[in-house]
Amino acid sequence: MGLLSRFFKNEDSEDLGQAPPTKLPLRNDLCWCDSGLKYKKCHLEQDQIYLEKKRQKDLAAKKVCSPVFG
């Protein structure tokens, strides 16, 4: 990794993982991936991590695009 690439890292290249569906199942429903497991045992934790990373990334983008004064 070169010196300039350390300073100008592309934040968009971060992989957030597999995106969950727009409507998530409840904890005790079957998982959306058709594994046959309950959602809480299969993808609940991964989806929470994905959504938190996405929220932080959106907030960072909003701060960058906000006006300096006001």
N, C-alpha and C positions, 0 to 999 in steps of 0.2 A: 504494500500500500504506500503510495507516494505521499509526499508532504502536502501537496495541494488537495489531494483526495481526502486527507484527514480533516482538513478545514472545511471543505465543501462537500460533505457527505450528502448523498441524495436520500432524504428521509422517506420519500415515497417508495423506495425499493424495499422497505421492511415488509416482510410477509406476515400477515395477520393470521394465516391459517385458513382452514375451510370455513366459509361463511355459513352461518346457520340460516334456516328459513325465516321469512319475515314474521310468521306467526308461530311462536314457540309453543310446544305442548306444556301441559302442567307437569309437576314433578312426578306424579304417579302414573301418568299416561305412558304409552309405548313411545320409544324414541323415534324421532323423525328419520333416522337412517335405516329403519327396518331391520335392526339387529335382533329384535325380539325382547330386548331388555327394557326396563323402565328408564325413563329419561334421566332420573336422578342418578342412576348407576352408569349411564352411558355417556352422554354429551353435555350434561348440565354444567359441569365445571369448565369444560373447554369453551362452551358458548359464553359463559360469564366473562372469561378471560378475553375472548375475542371482542365482545361488546365493550368492555372497559378500554381496551387498546384503541378501538375505533373511536370511542368517545374522547379519549385524550388526544388522538390525532386530529379530530375535528376541532377541538378547543384550541389546539396549537395553530391550526390553519386560520381559525377565526381571529386569533390575536395578531397574526402576521398581517391579515388583511384589514384590520381595524384602523381607524384614523389615529394619528398621533395625538391630536388635541381633541378632547371631548369624549 
